[in-house]
Structure formats: C-alpha cells, structure tokens
Amino acid sequence: MFCRKSGVQPRFFFISWDYPIDRIVQKIGEETAEVIIAVKNRRKKDIVEEVADLWFHTLIMLSSLEIKPEDIFDEFERRKKE
C-alpha cells in the first residue's frame, strides 16, 4: 500500500506485520543506494529526504522483528563503554 502526501507520488510504502522480510530488506537496499547517490551529488535536501526514507524503512524492519529502537540505543551505550 502507498500513502500519498499532498497528491504527489508516493514516498513511503507501509508494510503490514506479515509483509515478507525479503521485501523489507530489499527496500532498505534501494534506500541505501539513494542515500549514496544523494551524498555523491552533495544535495542537502536530497540527503535529508533519502536518509528519512532509509530510517523509516529500517524502523519498519526492526518493528517486524520485534526489535525496539531502545535496543539499538542500548547497543550504542554498550559500545561507548568498550
């Protein structure tokens, strides 16, 4: 399913809990490539938009695997102590 913002082309697709993980990680790969292109072009607006897309789909992946963002923050804290 797509969510339209202000009548523009869909920027995000929303995934239900039963959406295949393979499709979710494929979307993360696509968004990662788009971040790389935006960075190489040095367009701040594009970088911000593409990183937002990447973070969005990464959060969807984590949620589908029942991993909370707090788990990631805890890992950051653990690494700071090393």
MOBEL-V458793 format. One record per run of one state. SS is the DSSP state (@ for helix, = for strand, . for the rest). FROM is the first residue (numbers start at 0). TO is the last residue. Records with the same first field share a line. If there is no record, write none. Layout:
SS: FROM-TO ; FROM-TO
This chain:
.: 0-0 ; 3-10 ; 13-19 ; 41-42 ; 64-67 ; 80-81
=: 1-2 ; 11-12
@: 20-40 ; 43-63 ; 68-79
